[in-house]
Amino acid sequence: MGECKLDHSMEDVRQKYESQAEFLPSDMKSLFEHFFSKEHTQDILNDVFHLLKKYDLSSQEEREHRDRRLYMVLKNV
């Protein structure tokens, strides 16, 4: 994933999640619900946004990598 200089808002992350939700593992839904109920640093918002970005177009190997990173972030917030 390339370096992005934009800061993404919680709403940006929510919209990106909603556009990719059908492609994500089903057990991630409750983790995202918990995630959206809290405040997060800009770094976390940007990281989650970019892990979700074009998730549906990613290879299986790339999805597995993103899933691991998402689980790591979502389970520790």
PyMOL Python script that loads the backbone (N, CA, C, O; Angstrom):
from pymol import cmd

cmd.read_pdbstr("""\
ATOM      1  N   MET A   1       0.838  -1.169   0.000  1.00  0.00           N
ATOM      2  CA  MET A   1       0.000   0.000   0.000  1.00  0.00           C
ATOM      3  C   MET A   1       0.885   1.234   0.000  1.00  0.00           C
ATOM      4  O   MET A   1       1.848   1.318   0.762  1.00  0.00           O
ATOM      5  N   GLY A   2       0.557   2.185  -0.853  1.00  0.00           N
ATOM      6  CA  GLY A   2       1.353   3.394  -0.964  1.00  0.00           C
ATOM      7  C   GLY A   2       1.122   4.340   0.197  1.00  0.00           C
ATOM      8  O   GLY A   2       0.141   4.233   0.934  1.00  0.00           O
ATOM      9  N   GLU A   3       2.040   5.253   0.334  1.00  0.00           N
ATOM     10  CA  GLU A   3       1.964   6.260   1.387  1.00  0.00           C
ATOM     11  C   GLU A   3       0.916   7.299   0.997  1.00  0.00           C
ATOM     12  O   GLU A   3       0.901   7.780  -0.136  1.00  0.00           O
ATOM     13  N   CYS A   4       0.047   7.640   1.936  1.00  0.00           N
ATOM     14  CA  CYS A   4      -1.001   8.618   1.693  1.00  0.00           C
ATOM     15  C   CYS A   4      -0.824   9.759   2.686  1.00  0.00           C
ATOM     16  O   CYS A   4      -0.598   9.525   3.873  1.00  0.00           O
ATOM     17  N   LYS A   5      -0.924  10.966   2.209  1.00  0.00           N
ATOM     18  CA  LYS A   5      -0.727  12.132   3.069  1.00  0.00           C
ATOM     19  C   LYS A   5      -2.051  12.662   3.642  1.00  0.00           C
ATOM     20  O   LYS A   5      -2.043  13.575   4.468  1.00  0.00           O
ATOM     21  N   LEU A   6      -3.171  12.102   3.214  1.00  0.00           N
ATOM     22  CA  LEU A   6      -4.467  12.568   3.702  1.00  0.00           C
ATOM     23  C   LEU A   6      -4.799  11.975   5.059  1.00  0.00           C
ATOM     24  O   LEU A   6      -4.514  10.809   5.332  1.00  0.00           O
ATOM     25  N   ASP A   7      -5.404  12.795   5.902  1.00  0.00           N
ATOM     26  CA  ASP A   7      -5.945  12.282   7.153  1.00  0.00           C
ATOM     27  C   ASP A   7      -7.410  11.929   6.911  1.00  0.00           C
ATOM     28  O   ASP A   7      -8.161  12.721   6.343  1.00  0.00           O
ATOM     29  N   HIS A   8      -7.805  10.752   7.341  1.00  0.00           N
ATOM     30  CA  HIS A   8      -9.157  10.271   7.120  1.00  0.00           C
ATOM     31  C   HIS A   8      -9.960  10.379   8.414  1.00  0.00           C
ATOM     32  O   HIS A   8      -9.482  10.028   9.493  1.00  0.00           O
ATOM     33  N   SER A   9     -11.182  10.871   8.281  1.00  0.00           N
ATOM     34  CA  SER A   9     -12.064  11.035   9.439  1.00  0.00           C
ATOM     35  C   SER A   9     -12.711   9.701   9.793  1.00  0.00           C
ATOM     36  O   SER A   9     -12.640   8.735   9.032  1.00  0.00           O
ATOM     37  N   MET A  10     -13.342   9.670  10.965  1.00  0.00           N
ATOM     38  CA  MET A  10     -14.098   8.477  11.361  1.00  0.00           C
ATOM     39  C   MET A  10     -15.177   8.192  10.316  1.00  0.00           C
ATOM     40  O   MET A  10     -15.437   7.033   9.991  1.00  0.00           O
ATOM     41  N   GLU A  11     -15.799   9.238   9.796  1.00  0.00           N
ATOM     42  CA  GLU A  11     -16.844   9.058   8.777  1.00  0.00           C
ATOM     43  C   GLU A  11     -16.253   8.459   7.494  1.00  0.00           C
ATOM     44  O   GLU A  11     -16.886   7.611   6.864  1.00  0.00           O
ATOM     45  N   ASP A  12     -15.071   8.881   7.108  1.00  0.00           N
ATOM     46  CA  ASP A  12     -14.398   8.282   5.939  1.00  0.00           C
ATOM     47  C   ASP A  12     -14.199   6.784   6.158  1.00  0.00           C
ATOM     48  O   ASP A  12     -14.463   5.972   5.271  1.00  0.00           O
ATOM     49  N   VAL A  13     -13.730   6.436   7.348  1.00  0.00           N
ATOM     50  CA  VAL A  13     -13.474   5.025   7.670  1.00  0.00           C
ATOM     51  C   VAL A  13     -14.791   4.253   7.664  1.00  0.00           C
ATOM     52  O   VAL A  13     -14.853   3.140   7.141  1.00  0.00           O
ATOM     53  N   ARG A  14     -15.840   4.832   8.238  1.00  0.00           N
ATOM     54  CA  ARG A  14     -17.151   4.164   8.267  1.00  0.00           C
ATOM     55  C   ARG A  14     -17.665   3.922   6.846  1.00  0.00           C
ATOM     56  O   ARG A  14     -18.152   2.834   6.539  1.00  0.00           O
ATOM     57  N   GLN A  15     -17.557   4.918   5.993  1.00  0.00           N
ATOM     58  CA  GLN A  15     -18.026   4.766   4.602  1.00  0.00           C
ATOM     59  C   GLN A  15     -17.208   3.705   3.865  1.00  0.00           C
ATOM     60  O   GLN A  15     -17.757   2.905   3.107  1.00  0.00           O
ATOM     61  N   LYS A  16     -15.906   3.705   4.089  1.00  0.00           N
ATOM     62  CA  LYS A  16     -15.054   2.698   3.441  1.00  0.00           C
ATOM     63  C   LYS A  16     -15.414   1.306   3.953  1.00  0.00           C
ATOM     64  O   LYS A  16     -15.492   0.353   3.177  1.00  0.00           O
ATOM     65  N   TYR A  17     -15.632   1.195   5.265  1.00  0.00           N
ATOM     66  CA  TYR A  17     -16.047  -0.091   5.840  1.00  0.00           C
ATOM     67  C   TYR A  17     -17.355  -0.562   5.202  1.00  0.00           C
ATOM     68  O   TYR A  17     -17.466  -1.713   4.780  1.00  0.00           O
ATOM     69  N   GLU A  18     -18.339   0.328   5.136  1.00  0.00           N
ATOM     70  CA  GLU A  18     -19.648  -0.050   4.573  1.00  0.00           C
ATOM     71  C   GLU A  18     -19.534  -0.490   3.121  1.00  0.00           C
ATOM     72  O   GLU A  18     -20.271  -1.374   2.684  1.00  0.00           O
ATOM     73  N   SER A  19     -18.625   0.112   2.373  1.00  0.00           N
ATOM     74  CA  SER A  19     -18.468  -0.271   0.963  1.00  0.00           C
ATOM     75  C   SER A  19     -17.736  -1.614   0.804  1.00  0.00           C
ATOM     76  O   SER A  19     -17.833  -2.257  -0.241  1.00  0.00           O
ATOM     77  N   GLN A  20     -17.008  -2.028   1.844  1.00  0.00           N
ATOM     78  CA  GLN A  20     -16.224  -3.263   1.761  1.00  0.00           C
ATOM     79  C   GLN A  20     -16.753  -4.375   2.670  1.00  0.00           C
ATOM     80  O   GLN A  20     -16.254  -5.500   2.619  1.00  0.00           O
ATOM     81  N   ALA A  21     -17.750  -4.077   3.497  1.00  0.00           N
ATOM     82  CA  ALA A  21     -18.217  -5.011   4.537  1.00  0.00           C
ATOM     83  C   ALA A  21     -18.562  -6.399   3.989  1.00  0.00           C
ATOM     84  O   ALA A  21     -18.259  -7.406   4.630  1.00  0.00           O
ATOM     85  N   GLU A  22     -19.181  -6.461   2.829  1.00  0.00           N
ATOM     86  CA  GLU A  22     -19.591  -7.762   2.288  1.00  0.00           C
ATOM     87  C   GLU A  22     -18.399  -8.654   1.934  1.00  0.00           C
ATOM     88  O   GLU A  22     -18.561  -9.866   1.798  1.00  0.00           O
ATOM     89  N   PHE A  23     -17.212  -8.076   1.785  1.00  0.00           N
ATOM     90  CA  PHE A  23     -16.022  -8.834   1.407  1.00  0.00           C
ATOM     91  C   PHE A  23     -15.176  -9.240   2.615  1.00  0.00           C
ATOM     92  O   PHE A  23     -14.284 -10.080   2.498  1.00  0.00           O
ATOM     93  N   LEU A  24     -15.456  -8.645   3.769  1.00  0.00           N
ATOM     94  CA  LEU A  24     -14.681  -8.902   4.985  1.00  0.00           C
ATOM     95  C   LEU A  24     -15.168 -10.159   5.699  1.00  0.00           C
ATOM     96  O   LEU A  24     -16.313 -10.570   5.508  1.00  0.00           O
ATOM     97  N   PRO A  25     -14.320 -10.773   6.513  1.00  0.00           N
ATOM     98  CA  PRO A  25     -14.770 -11.924   7.312  1.00  0.00           C
ATOM     99  C   PRO A  25     -15.967 -11.517   8.184  1.00  0.00           C
ATOM    100  O   PRO A  25     -15.976 -10.428   8.758  1.00  0.00           O
ATOM    101  N   SER A  26     -16.962 -12.383   8.279  1.00  0.00           N
ATOM    102  CA  SER A  26     -18.204 -12.038   8.983  1.00  0.00           C
ATOM    103  C   SER A  26     -17.994 -11.723  10.457  1.00  0.00           C
ATOM    104  O   SER A  26     -18.729 -10.916  11.026  1.00  0.00           O
ATOM    105  N   ASP A  27     -16.999 -12.351  11.087  1.00  0.00           N
ATOM    106  CA  ASP A  27     -16.780 -12.100  12.505  1.00  0.00           C
ATOM    107  C   ASP A  27     -16.146 -10.733  12.780  1.00  0.00           C
ATOM    108  O   ASP A  27     -15.992 -10.342  13.937  1.00  0.00           O
ATOM    109  N   MET A  28     -15.784 -10.015  11.732  1.00  0.00           N
ATOM    110  CA  MET A  28     -15.211  -8.679  11.899  1.00  0.00           C
ATOM    111  C   MET A  28     -16.293  -7.631  12.163  1.00  0.00           C
ATOM    112  O   MET A  28     -15.994  -6.554  12.679  1.00  0.00           O
ATOM    113  N   LYS A  29     -17.531  -7.932  11.817  1.00  0.00           N
ATOM    114  CA  LYS A  29     -18.608  -6.943  11.951  1.00  0.00           C
ATOM    115  C   LYS A  29     -18.733  -6.419  13.382  1.00  0.00           C
ATOM    116  O   LYS A  29     -18.793  -5.206  13.587  1.00  0.00           O
ATOM    117  N   SER A  30     -18.774  -7.295  14.358  1.00  0.00           N
ATOM    118  CA  SER A  30     -18.926  -6.851  15.746  1.00  0.00           C
ATOM    119  C   SER A  30     -17.692  -6.076  16.210  1.00  0.00           C
ATOM    120  O   SER A  30     -17.806  -5.159  17.023  1.00  0.00           O
ATOM    121  N   LEU A  31     -16.523  -6.439  15.701  1.00  0.00           N
ATOM    122  CA  LEU A  31     -15.310  -5.703  16.048  1.00  0.00           C
ATOM    123  C   LEU A  31     -15.361  -4.286  15.501  1.00  0.00           C
ATOM    124  O   LEU A  31     -14.935  -3.342  16.167  1.00  0.00           O
ATOM    125  N   PHE A  32     -15.883  -4.135  14.287  1.00  0.00           N
ATOM    126  CA  PHE A  32     -16.024  -2.797  13.716  1.00  0.00           C
ATOM    127  C   PHE A  32     -17.092  -1.994  14.456  1.00  0.00           C
ATOM    128  O   PHE A  32     -16.927  -0.788  14.641  1.00  0.00           O
ATOM    129  N   GLU A  33     -18.172  -2.625  14.880  1.00  0.00           N
ATOM    130  CA  GLU A  33     -19.190  -1.910  15.657  1.00  0.00           C
ATOM    131  C   GLU A  33     -18.568  -1.338  16.927  1.00  0.00           C
ATOM    132  O   GLU A  33     -18.825  -0.191  17.293  1.00  0.00           O
ATOM    133  N   HIS A  34     -17.756  -2.142  17.588  1.00  0.00           N
ATOM    134  CA  HIS A  34     -17.050  -1.682  18.785  1.00  0.00           C
ATOM    135  C   HIS A  34     -16.068  -0.558  18.423  1.00  0.00           C
ATOM    136  O   HIS A  34     -15.982   0.444  19.133  1.00  0.00           O
ATOM    137  N   PHE A  35     -15.343  -0.724  17.335  1.00  0.00           N
ATOM    138  CA  PHE A  35     -14.380   0.276  16.873  1.00  0.00           C
ATOM    139  C   PHE A  35     -15.061   1.624  16.658  1.00  0.00           C
ATOM    140  O   PHE A  35     -14.539   2.657  17.077  1.00  0.00           O
ATOM    141  N   PHE A  36     -16.224   1.620  16.006  1.00  0.00           N
ATOM    142  CA  PHE A  36     -16.908   2.869  15.688  1.00  0.00           C
ATOM    143  C   PHE A  36     -17.547   3.526  16.908  1.00  0.00           C
ATOM    144  O   PHE A  36     -17.976   4.677  16.833  1.00  0.00           O
ATOM    145  N   SER A  37     -17.615   2.825  18.009  1.00  0.00           N
ATOM    146  CA  SER A  37     -18.211   3.403  19.224  1.00  0.00           C
ATOM    147  C   SER A  37     -17.184   4.165  20.066  1.00  0.00           C
ATOM    148  O   SER A  37     -17.528   4.722  21.108  1.00  0.00           O
ATOM    149  N   LYS A  38     -15.930   4.192  19.619  1.00  0.00           N
ATOM    150  CA  LYS A  38     -14.859   4.830  20.392  1.00  0.00           C
ATOM    151  C   LYS A  38     -14.129   5.871  19.555  1.00  0.00           C
ATOM    152  O   LYS A  38     -14.256   5.912  18.331  1.00  0.00           O
ATOM    153  N   GLU A  39     -13.365   6.708  20.241  1.00  0.00           N
ATOM    154  CA  GLU A  39     -12.481   7.679  19.594  1.00  0.00           C
ATOM    155  C   GLU A  39     -11.144   6.998  19.297  1.00  0.00           C
ATOM    156  O   GLU A  39     -10.721   6.101  20.027  1.00  0.00           O
ATOM    157  N   HIS A  40     -10.480   7.435  18.210  1.00  0.00           N
ATOM    158  CA  HIS A  40      -9.207   6.837  17.837  1.00  0.00           C
ATOM    159  C   HIS A  40      -8.222   7.901  17.371  1.00  0.00           C
ATOM    160  O   HIS A  40      -8.611   8.984  16.934  1.00  0.00           O
ATOM    161  N   THR A  41      -6.959   7.574  17.474  1.00  0.00           N
ATOM    162  CA  THR A  41      -5.934   8.493  16.978  1.00  0.00           C
ATOM    163  C   THR A  41      -6.020   8.578  15.460  1.00  0.00           C
ATOM    164  O   THR A  41      -6.573   7.701  14.796  1.00  0.00           O
ATOM    165  N   GLN A  42      -5.461   9.647  14.938  1.00  0.00           N
ATOM    166  CA  GLN A  42      -5.444   9.826  13.488  1.00  0.00           C
ATOM    167  C   GLN A  42      -4.682   8.698  12.808  1.00  0.00           C
ATOM    168  O   GLN A  42      -5.078   8.244  11.735  1.00  0.00           O
ATOM    169  N   ASP A  43      -3.597   8.242  13.419  1.00  0.00           N
ATOM    170  CA  ASP A  43      -2.813   7.139  12.834  1.00  0.00           C
ATOM    171  C   ASP A  43      -3.653   5.873  12.689  1.00  0.00           C
ATOM    172  O   ASP A  43      -3.577   5.190  11.667  1.00  0.00           O
ATOM    173  N   ILE A  44      -4.446   5.560  13.700  1.00  0.00           N
ATOM    174  CA  ILE A  44      -5.293   4.363  13.638  1.00  0.00           C
ATOM    175  C   ILE A  44      -6.367   4.526  12.565  1.00  0.00           C
ATOM    176  O   ILE A  44      -6.611   3.603  11.788  1.00  0.00           O
ATOM    177  N   LEU A  45      -7.007   5.687  12.519  1.00  0.00           N
ATOM    178  CA  LEU A  45      -8.031   5.918  11.486  1.00  0.00           C
ATOM    179  C   LEU A  45      -7.424   5.767  10.089  1.00  0.00           C
ATOM    180  O   LEU A  45      -8.010   5.117   9.224  1.00  0.00           O
ATOM    181  N   ASN A  46      -6.270   6.357   9.874  1.00  0.00           N
ATOM    182  CA  ASN A  46      -5.622   6.262   8.560  1.00  0.00           C
ATOM    183  C   ASN A  46      -5.248   4.825   8.232  1.00  0.00           C
ATOM    184  O   ASN A  46      -5.431   4.374   7.101  1.00  0.00           O
ATOM    185  N   ASP A  47      -4.726   4.109   9.213  1.00  0.00           N
ATOM    186  CA  ASP A  47      -4.314   2.721   8.998  1.00  0.00           C
ATOM    187  C   ASP A  47      -5.514   1.846   8.622  1.00  0.00           C
ATOM    188  O   ASP A  47      -5.453   1.088   7.654  1.00  0.00           O
ATOM    189  N   VAL A  48      -6.595   1.952   9.382  1.00  0.00           N
ATOM    190  CA  VAL A  48      -7.784   1.140   9.103  1.00  0.00           C
ATOM    191  C   VAL A  48      -8.369   1.506   7.737  1.00  0.00           C
ATOM    192  O   VAL A  48      -8.775   0.624   6.981  1.00  0.00           O
ATOM    193  N   PHE A  49      -8.413   2.799   7.420  1.00  0.00           N
ATOM    194  CA  PHE A  49      -8.928   3.224   6.119  1.00  0.00           C
ATOM    195  C   PHE A  49      -8.146   2.542   5.000  1.00  0.00           C
ATOM    196  O   PHE A  49      -8.738   2.007   4.062  1.00  0.00           O
ATOM    197  N   HIS A  50      -6.823   2.560   5.096  1.00  0.00           N
ATOM    198  CA  HIS A  50      -6.007   1.999   4.012  1.00  0.00           C
ATOM    199  C   HIS A  50      -6.027   0.473   3.971  1.00  0.00           C
ATOM    200  O   HIS A  50      -5.818  -0.119   2.912  1.00  0.00           O
ATOM    201  N   LEU A  51      -6.274  -0.159   5.096  1.00  0.00           N
ATOM    202  CA  LEU A  51      -6.444  -1.615   5.080  1.00  0.00           C
ATOM    203  C   LEU A  51      -7.760  -1.993   4.396  1.00  0.00           C
ATOM    204  O   LEU A  51      -7.859  -3.053   3.778  1.00  0.00           O
ATOM    205  N   LEU A  52      -8.761  -1.132   4.507  1.00  0.00           N
ATOM    206  CA  LEU A  52     -10.051  -1.389   3.870  1.00  0.00           C
ATOM    207  C   LEU A  52     -10.071  -0.988   2.392  1.00  0.00           C
ATOM    208  O   LEU A  52     -10.814  -1.562   1.595  1.00  0.00           O
ATOM    209  N   LYS A  53      -9.258  -0.009   2.040  1.00  0.00           N
ATOM    210  CA  LYS A  53      -9.278   0.536   0.681  1.00  0.00           C
ATOM    211  C   LYS A  53      -8.957  -0.552  -0.344  1.00  0.00           C
ATOM    212  O   LYS A  53      -7.928  -1.222  -0.264  1.00  0.00           O
ATOM    213  N   LYS A  54      -9.859  -0.707  -1.298  1.00  0.00           N
ATOM    214  CA  LYS A  54      -9.724  -1.688  -2.384  1.00  0.00           C
ATOM    215  C   LYS A  54      -9.551  -3.116  -1.871  1.00  0.00           C
ATOM    216  O   LYS A  54      -8.947  -3.952  -2.544  1.00  0.00           O
ATOM    217  N   TYR A  55     -10.076  -3.391  -0.689  1.00  0.00           N
ATOM    218  CA  TYR A  55     -10.006  -4.742  -0.114  1.00  0.00           C
ATOM    219  C   TYR A  55     -10.594  -5.755  -1.093  1.00  0.00           C
ATOM    220  O   TYR A  55     -10.039  -6.836  -1.292  1.00  0.00           O
ATOM    221  N   ASP A  56     -11.720  -5.392  -1.701  1.00  0.00           N
ATOM    222  CA  ASP A  56     -12.410  -6.300  -2.619  1.00  0.00           C
ATOM    223  C   ASP A  56     -11.575  -6.644  -3.853  1.00  0.00           C
ATOM    224  O   ASP A  56     -11.810  -7.674  -4.485  1.00  0.00           O
ATOM    225  N   LEU A  57     -10.619  -5.808  -4.200  1.00  0.00           N
ATOM    226  CA  LEU A  57      -9.792  -6.043  -5.384  1.00  0.00           C
ATOM    227  C   LEU A  57      -8.475  -6.741  -5.049  1.00  0.00           C
ATOM    228  O   LEU A  57      -7.694  -7.061  -5.945  1.00  0.00           O
ATOM    229  N   SER A  58      -8.233  -6.972  -3.781  1.00  0.00           N
ATOM    230  CA  SER A  58      -6.973  -7.577  -3.328  1.00  0.00           C
ATOM    231  C   SER A  58      -6.949  -9.083  -3.590  1.00  0.00           C
ATOM    232  O   SER A  58      -7.981  -9.753  -3.623  1.00  0.00           O
ATOM    233  N   SER A  59      -5.740  -9.578  -3.771  1.00  0.00           N
ATOM    234  CA  SER A  59      -5.549 -11.023  -3.914  1.00  0.00           C
ATOM    235  C   SER A  59      -5.860 -11.706  -2.584  1.00  0.00           C
ATOM    236  O   SER A  59      -5.937 -11.042  -1.549  1.00  0.00           O
ATOM    237  N   GLN A  60      -6.034 -12.997  -2.605  1.00  0.00           N
ATOM    238  CA  GLN A  60      -6.307 -13.756  -1.386  1.00  0.00           C
ATOM    239  C   GLN A  60      -5.174 -13.578  -0.383  1.00  0.00           C
ATOM    240  O   GLN A  60      -5.425 -13.401   0.809  1.00  0.00           O
ATOM    241  N   GLU A  61      -3.949 -13.622  -0.848  1.00  0.00           N
ATOM    242  CA  GLU A  61      -2.793 -13.449   0.028  1.00  0.00           C
ATOM    243  C   GLU A  61      -2.795 -12.052   0.668  1.00  0.00           C
ATOM    244  O   GLU A  61      -2.532 -11.908   1.861  1.00  0.00           O
ATOM    245  N   GLU A  62      -3.093 -11.038  -0.133  1.00  0.00           N
ATOM    246  CA  GLU A  62      -3.149  -9.668   0.381  1.00  0.00           C
ATOM    247  C   GLU A  62      -4.294  -9.513   1.391  1.00  0.00           C
ATOM    248  O   GLU A  62      -4.140  -8.837   2.408  1.00  0.00           O
ATOM    249  N   ARG A  63      -5.440 -10.141   1.106  1.00  0.00           N
ATOM    250  CA  ARG A  63      -6.569 -10.083   2.049  1.00  0.00           C
ATOM    251  C   ARG A  63      -6.200 -10.699   3.388  1.00  0.00           C
ATOM    252  O   ARG A  63      -6.543 -10.161   4.440  1.00  0.00           O
ATOM    253  N   GLU A  64      -5.502 -11.823   3.349  1.00  0.00           N
ATOM    254  CA  GLU A  64      -5.088 -12.481   4.595  1.00  0.00           C
ATOM    255  C   GLU A  64      -4.160 -11.583   5.398  1.00  0.00           C
ATOM    256  O   GLU A  64      -4.269 -11.508   6.622  1.00  0.00           O
ATOM    257  N   HIS A  65      -3.256 -10.907   4.720  1.00  0.00           N
ATOM    258  CA  HIS A  65      -2.358  -9.962   5.381  1.00  0.00           C
ATOM    259  C   HIS A  65      -3.163  -8.819   6.002  1.00  0.00           C
ATOM    260  O   HIS A  65      -2.934  -8.451   7.155  1.00  0.00           O
ATOM    261  N   ARG A  66      -4.099  -8.260   5.245  1.00  0.00           N
ATOM    262  CA  ARG A  66      -4.929  -7.158   5.751  1.00  0.00           C
ATOM    263  C   ARG A  66      -5.813  -7.628   6.901  1.00  0.00           C
ATOM    264  O   ARG A  66      -6.004  -6.902   7.877  1.00  0.00           O
ATOM    265  N   ASP A  67      -6.350  -8.835   6.789  1.00  0.00           N
ATOM    266  CA  ASP A  67      -7.182  -9.381   7.876  1.00  0.00           C
ATOM    267  C   ASP A  67      -6.386  -9.452   9.178  1.00  0.00           C
ATOM    268  O   ASP A  67      -6.875  -9.053  10.235  1.00  0.00           O
ATOM    269  N   ARG A  68      -5.171  -9.955   9.095  1.00  0.00           N
ATOM    270  CA  ARG A  68      -4.331 -10.053  10.303  1.00  0.00           C
ATOM    271  C   ARG A  68      -4.105  -8.681  10.922  1.00  0.00           C
ATOM    272  O   ARG A  68      -4.204  -8.517  12.138  1.00  0.00           O
ATOM    273  N   ARG A  69      -3.802  -7.701  10.086  1.00  0.00           N
ATOM    274  CA  ARG A  69      -3.569  -6.339  10.588  1.00  0.00           C
ATOM    275  C   ARG A  69      -4.849  -5.755  11.172  1.00  0.00           C
ATOM    276  O   ARG A  69      -4.822  -5.123  12.228  1.00  0.00           O
ATOM    277  N   LEU A  70      -5.971  -5.965  10.484  1.00  0.00           N
ATOM    278  CA  LEU A  70      -7.250  -5.440  10.995  1.00  0.00           C
ATOM    279  C   LEU A  70      -7.610  -6.072  12.334  1.00  0.00           C
ATOM    280  O   LEU A  70      -8.013  -5.373  13.264  1.00  0.00           O
ATOM    281  N   TYR A  71      -7.466  -7.384  12.437  1.00  0.00           N
ATOM    282  CA  TYR A  71      -7.756  -8.055  13.715  1.00  0.00           C
ATOM    283  C   TYR A  71      -6.871  -7.498  14.826  1.00  0.00           C
ATOM    284  O   TYR A  71      -7.332  -7.279  15.946  1.00  0.00           O
ATOM    285  N   MET A  72      -5.599  -7.271  14.509  1.00  0.00           N
ATOM    286  CA  MET A  72      -4.679  -6.739  15.500  1.00  0.00           C
ATOM    287  C   MET A  72      -5.164  -5.371  16.015  1.00  0.00           C
ATOM    288  O   MET A  72      -5.182  -5.124  17.221  1.00  0.00           O
ATOM    289  N   VAL A  73      -5.552  -4.500  15.093  1.00  0.00           N
ATOM    290  CA  VAL A  73      -6.015  -3.174  15.484  1.00  0.00           C
ATOM    291  C   VAL A  73      -7.361  -3.252  16.188  1.00  0.00           C
ATOM    292  O   VAL A  73      -7.536  -2.666  17.257  1.00  0.00           O
ATOM    293  N   LEU A  74      -8.306  -3.963  15.605  1.00  0.00           N
ATOM    294  CA  LEU A  74      -9.683  -3.974  16.126  1.00  0.00           C
ATOM    295  C   LEU A  74      -9.788  -4.638  17.493  1.00  0.00           C
ATOM    296  O   LEU A  74     -10.631  -4.253  18.303  1.00  0.00           O
ATOM    297  N   LYS A  75      -8.950  -5.623  17.756  1.00  0.00           N
ATOM    298  CA  LYS A  75      -9.017  -6.321  19.055  1.00  0.00           C
ATOM    299  C   LYS A  75      -8.282  -5.572  20.158  1.00  0.00           C
ATOM    300  O   LYS A  75      -8.394  -5.929  21.331  1.00  0.00           O
ATOM    301  N   ASN A  76      -7.534  -4.541  19.796  1.00  0.00           N
ATOM    302  CA  ASN A  76      -6.747  -3.820  20.777  1.00  0.00           C
ATOM    303  C   ASN A  76      -7.194  -2.379  20.970  1.00  0.00           C
ATOM    304  O   ASN A  76      -6.451  -1.567  21.520  1.00  0.00           O
ATOM    305  N   VAL A  77      -8.399  -2.057  20.524  1.00  0.00           N
ATOM    306  CA  VAL A  77      -8.906  -0.685  20.724  1.00  0.00           C
ATOM    307  C   VAL A  77      -9.975  -0.661  21.790  1.00  0.00           C
ATOM    308  O   VAL A  77     -10.518   0.401  22.096  1.00  0.00           O
TER     309      VAL A  77
END
""", "prot")
cmd.dss("prot")
cmd.show_as("cartoon", "prot")
cmd.util.cbc("prot")
cmd.orient("prot")
